[in-house]
């Protein structure tokens, strides 16, 4: 028997025709992205699926194996078989090696399948098995009307209709197929509460959401099972017949169709199913038996509703991400404008500095103030946390410090005033560590360290860590600060930095540490401020290697000329 020809993306979909007798009364429905749906009638021969040119269903995608899967006919039933693929074969989201197929089963190739292949099979009618065409033309079943309605709905999915219109059509078509009295589309919020998005009756009218009741028992079971459930007569199930919600609503039949998304598990070539909502239908009348045509449409409706809702969610998330990215970009530009583009040297001091955020927005703050009469002030601070909140607090600190330090007050008083401002404005627990130094033309230095890293004083024969007992800003509004004073000789260097330097991690999670930093600045004690700064940054980068940066890195260097 001749094999069917390869079916590739871009082929015109074959005309749906009456299926031959025998076990071949089935076909595969091939969906690939926005390409037209294709249909391939099945025969007794195996259908090869893969990337190879000899495949009957050829999928030109890099992660698809040349020989990926086969659909075989064995003992009057069709099976899908993994023929040694790398990415695996999934049926309804479950990885399989070999699986007998039933109508509505969805075959996917790998966890991120570029194609969805749905197995379609007709139900038996009298002694024969009716074809898809026969079901569609059966006037007693109303098949043609439902088929036309389904195709109309499929067209609406690809059109410019609003999400609300599409979801209403989903529920209306589900009501039409099940002959239910009412139907609803219910989503589960992040806090596990339920959000009824659409409620319709059999006349395609919207129902008021206020006071709307459903069977909590059926809803709970649907979310727990994650599979479609059809209850044609609740009296046949003792547990359901006695459920309070079913008794109070006088229900006789119900259908629940879970809405699911599949998420790839990190580090595994498998997909995890997550139920995020359901289509709920109920009636106070007993429902007759569902045929394969009904079940196929219901399964397709649930998949399409899941896809359209998930796509809308992803679009909203993408739009929100773009908005946040734009705001972060603007905040980064503002933050960069608040810091010096370059540090100015004076006649008495050679000054250099850098501030490298580990994210788009950092929590470090560095600045330089000219106080007049040859006096300079340098400040380096580290705000608790990162991101937009930290950058806002850094901007607040800059404003408060700029307002106080130019008034000519003693440095300890300046820091105490800034601390009170921060305690008043910042949320509880958002503290700031800071080191600020004022340089006089004759080499005298006043230094206040508010819970910050020690400041390094590099002299010809020693590197001294200057530590004071000041408390971080934002912890106690009544804290007093006292300045340490000392004199820098010509050639001495002062290095201020944040903990992003000494806590930088290298391979094996070893930290850079105070000792390495002291050795670097000691080795460069005869160099300019820019040379000392470059040596520190270069050594930290070399130490880090390929390890990701986890904190901002800021360094200020002042060398007495």
C-alpha positions, 0 to 999 in steps of 0.5 A: 500500500502506498505511503501518504506523501510528506505534509510540510508547512506551507502545503495547502490543507487537503480536502476533508473527504469520506474516510474509507472502511476499516481501521483507517477511519481516523485522521491527524489534524496538524497545527503549526503556529499561524499556518493553515491547519492540515489534515492527513487521513490515516491508513494501515500504514505507519505515518512517520513524523520528523525532520527527515525528508522521508517523513510523512509529516516533516517538521523543519525544526532544529530540536526535532529528530530526523526520525522522531515519532510514528503513528502506527495501526495495530490490532484495529487501533492507532498508536503513537510511538517514540522512535528514539527522539532526543526531545521526546514525544508527549500526549496531552502533556505527558511524555510517552514511549508508546501510547494508544490514541483516542479521539482528541489526543494531542501529540507534541514533539518535545516540551516546546513543540513547534507542532500540535498533532491532534488525533481524530477518530469517529464513533461507531454508529450501528454496526459501522463506524461513522465518518467525520463527514457523516456526523457533521451531516446527521440532522438528528445530531445537528452536527452540520450546524455545530460544525459550522458554528465551530468553524465560525468560532475558529475564524473568530480566534484568528480575527480582530475580535476582543478577548471578551467576545472570544470568551463569550463565544467559547461559552456559547458554543460549549452550551450549544454542544452540551445543551446545558442551561448555563455556562461560565468561564472561571479563572483562578487568581494568584490567591486561589480565589475564583474570578468568573469572567463570563456567564451565559445562558442557553439563549446566548445572553449574559447572566449577572455575576452578582449572586451567581452560584455554581457547584463548589463540589464540581469546581473543586474536583475539576481543579484538583483533577485537571481533566475534563469531567462529564456528569450526565446524571448526578443521581448515578453518583451517590457522592455527588447526589448528596453534595450540598451545592448540587442539591441546593441548585437542583442540578442533574448534569454538569460538564467541567473543562479545565483550562491548562497551561504547560510550563517547561520544568527547569533543567528537565525536558518535561512540561508541567500542567497547571490548571488556571481556570475552567469552563463550567456548564450545568443543567437541571435536566439529565443530559444524553450521551455524548458522542465522539464529535461532541467530545472532540469539540469540547476538548478543542474548545478547552484548548483554544480557550486556554490558548487565547487566555494565556496569550492575552496574559503573556501580551499583558505581561510583555506590555507591563515589562516594556513599561517598567523597562522604560521607567527603569531606563528613565530612572537610570538616566536621572540617577546618572545625572545626579552623580558626577560625570567625572571627579575634579582634582584640585591644587591640593588633591588628585581625585578619581572615582567610579560607581558601577551598578550591578543592575540597571539601578544601583543602591550605591551613591558617590559624590563630590562637593566643592565647599569653597576656599579650596575645600572639597568633600567626598562621599560614598554611601550604600543604600539597603537594597537595590532597584528603584526604591534604593535609587530613590533613597540615594537621591533623597540622601544627595538632596539632604546632604547637599543642603547641609554640607555647604552651610559650613557646619561641623561635619558630625552635625551635618551627618546628624541632620541628614540622619534625621531627614532620612529617619523621617522620610524612609520606610522602617528598615531602609538604612544607609551606610555612608562615609563622608570626608572633608579635605582642607588645602593644607592636608587636614581631613575630617571623616565621619563613618556612619556604619560604613566600610573602613576608609583606607589611609595609604602612607609610604610605609603602611596602610591604615584602616580608619574606623569610627563608631558611627551608626548607619543612617535611618536606625535612630533619629537621635544618634550623634556623630563625631568626626575623626580628624587627621592630616594627609602628607604629600603622597598619601592616599585615601580610599573610600569604597562600598562593600561591593568591593570586599564582598565580591565573590570569585570561584568557589564563593571566596570573597575578595576581602579587606586584605586583598584590597589593602595589598592592591592599594599598597602596591600602587601607593606611588601612583596617581588617583586614577592609577590606584582606582584602575588597579582596584577595578582591574584586580576585582574583575580578574578575581571575579572571573566569570562569577556573576556580579551580585552588588554595586561597586563604588570606589573613590580615591583622593591623593595629596599632591 
